[in-house]
Amino acid sequence: MPISSSSHVFEFKMTILRLALLTAVTIMSCSALLCHPCSTCTRPTIPIQQMTSSVTRASSAGQLSRTQLQSAISVVEGTERDLSLLGDWATHFGIVGSEGFGLEPTFASYGHNNDNQNWAAKAIQAMPKDHPVLQVPANIILSSAVVRQELGDSIEPALQYLETKGISHQRGQFLLFCKMLLEYEKEDQSYWCAWMNSLPRSFYTAVSMDDFEISCLPPFLYSLSMMDRIHFSVFLEALQTVNIFQKDETLQDMNLLKWAFNCVYTRCWGLDEDRCDIVPMADMFDHAWPSNILVEYDDNQNCIVRLKEDVQADQPLRMSYGMPTNPARLVATFGFFDESPPATYCKILARNPSKKLVDVGYDTARMVFYTEDGGISEECFDVVLYNLLEKLPDVQETFYQAHMTGDQGTKMEIQRKYLLETCTSLKLHVDGVLRELELLMQRIDGEDMSLHPRLPMIRRHNECVRETFSKVKGRLDVMIRNETERRRNEQ
């Protein structure tokens, strides 16, 4: 017999820690914001060989004087990036860019101030597939594995603290966080001073959002954002367990701490559980899926960036930062909204999902709504149906076994029998998300956006989610109407 669609509505809640596990993907490189060229910008693309101004060219391999560094490495939000010494620095430390590799200034497309400038990699001439566009020697790569060796036993109390807090999987990022702070303390004596001077000061990540901006996030994005903020808080607590810094003010400067954290999370990638790298210059590749570059390491751990395909002059050079169907993660961790994904996570959240539910398809990468036409992946239907069948355990087990053994006939028979209930339950979820988004949009539109610089990005994210979910709602309305009519005719 049919089961009631209202008696077993899917639970759309889960703990933050469970959410983090389900959405965890490798942290990839980023240049802080995914931006698009400003139509009014007339500044040219700069080849790596010409990135240094003749006026400010460093006389000692790109090192700044102490006075210059204290002025240039201000980490106050809005401070302009300075790439004037980056070319000499890169050349001195053996970073080799091909003749076709360059950087260009780009600007965000959703209301950011143009002072928050981004620089991104670009092809300045046509290049063939497999061409090495950038080579970075191992000794200038910031690697968490190397940092751990450098700090030795002195960092162990902090790493143990991370473990007690349940985030030992973030130790690579934490070690790089410490490295950024330590190098900042060295001022002009740091090998990386010119590179640090070129990094962004303004970020749109969850850690940089103010309380009002956080309050405008829908639940899934809010949960991801709170996880990043928790990581930041735990990192600060872990720093209190060690004595590795030379200056007391290092642990008191919140601008510096947030800047170092954001630089790590927007620019590092993970090679394995124990190693995360920041590769200077290779951190200038913006995001796209699919990407057109490939990152690899040789036997000496030098980093080589190659083309995955032929590229033409003026074509952006981009890498993928991870899951293409989870744009919310890009907002929370990287601070930009990607409007190009083919699909988006359906936002169905389960409290402590069982192994069988995961087997059926509970996966943020596969439970998606398609942005172009509101299509619904099979995993969405399967997960909702499996949950609805909880009051019919025999049928639920039959459905599970059919799914696991590939018995499509039996599975489709059960899907067909309970299609109305499945669609109705799914529509309840979609309607709930749309109501919530409408309230959030009203909240955003009632505020002065000039006081909250990340609101335009958040609004655009919410608007795009609403557009996709509205298409899904229209599709479900038709399916429910057709299935209701079919059942009426069969009576």
C-alpha positions, 0 to 999 in steps of 0.5 A: 500500500502507498505510504503517507508522504507527510508521515515521514518527511525527510529530515533536513538536518545534520551535525556540522561534523557529519556535514564536514565529513560528507563535503570534505574534498581536497583543498585546491589552489586559489587566487582569492576570488574568481573574477572576470576581466573588467570591461574598463580595464586597459592594463595589459597582461604581464609576462613573468619576465616583465613583472618588475617595474624598473623603478622598484626593481630590487637590487638583492634578488627581490628583497625589500628593505625593512622600511618598505616591507613594514609599509607594503605588508600591511594586512589591513583589509583593502590594502593594495596588492604589490606585484612590483617585486614578484618578477625578480623574486621568481627569477632569483628562486628559479621559478620558470614561466614559459613565454606564453605564461602571464598574469593579468588584473581581473575584477569581481563581477558582483559588486566588489570594489575595483580596489580589491584587485585580483591577478590571474594566470593567462595564456599570452600566446597559443600553446600546445597540449602538455606544454609546461607553462610553469615550473617551481623548484621544491625549495621555494614551495611551502610544504606542511611536511617540511614545516613539521620537520623545521618545527620539530617537537616544538609544534607537537602540543598544537598538533595534539590539541587539533586531535583532541578537537577532532580536526587532526585532518587539518594539520597540514593547513595548520602547519602552513598557517604557522609558516605564514605567521613565522615568515611574516615575523621575519619581515625582509629577512624572509625568502618569501617576502616579495611573494607575501607582498603580492597576496590579497588583503581582502577576502570574501571567505566565511572567516572574513564575513561579518555577523550580518553576512553570515546571517544571510546564508542558507543552512547548507552554506551556513554549516560549511561556513561555520565549519571554517570558522570553527577551524580558525578558532581552534587554530588560534587556541592551538597556537596558545599551546606552543611557543614558536613566535618571536613577537607577542603581537603576532598572536594578538593581531586579528587582521594578521591571523585572518590574513594568514588563515585565508591565504592558506585555505585559498592557496594550498592543495593537499597531496595526501593526508599529511601534506599540503603545499602552497606553490608560489606563482602556481597559486595564481590559477583561478578556478574552472571546471573542467580545468585546462591545466594539470599540476604534477611533481617530478622525482625531486618534488619540483612542481610542474604545471602543464596544459591539459589541452591546446590553448589560444592567446588570451585564454585564461589558465585555470585549475579545478578547486574540487567538487563542481556540484558544490558551489557553496563550498567555493563561497565558504572556503575560497570566497567566490561564487561560481555561476558555471557549474552544471549542477548543484547539491540538492541540499537534502541533509540527513542526520547520521546517515546509515551505511545503507543510505550512503550505499543507495546514493547519499553523496553531495557529489551525486545528489544534484539538481541540474541548473539548466533545466531543473533535472533531478539526479536518480540519487535524489529520488533513491535516497528520498524513497529509501527513507520513506520506505522506513515504515515498510522494512521488507520493501525497503530491504528489497529496494536496497538489495535490488539497488546493490545487485543491479536488479533494475526491474525490481528497483524500477517497480518499487520506484514506480509504485511510490513515485507520487510519495517520493515526488511529494516529499521531495517537493516539500523539501524544495518548497521549504528551501525556496521559502527560506531563500525568499526570506533571506533575499528580503533580509539582504535587500533591506540592508545597506550593501555598502556596509557589508561588502560580501553581500552582493556575492551572497545574494548572487549565490542565493539567487542562483540557488533559487533559480535552480530550485524554482526549475526543480519545483516546476518539474516536480509539479508536472510529475505530481500532476501526471502521477496523480492523474495516472492513479485516478485513471487506474482506480 
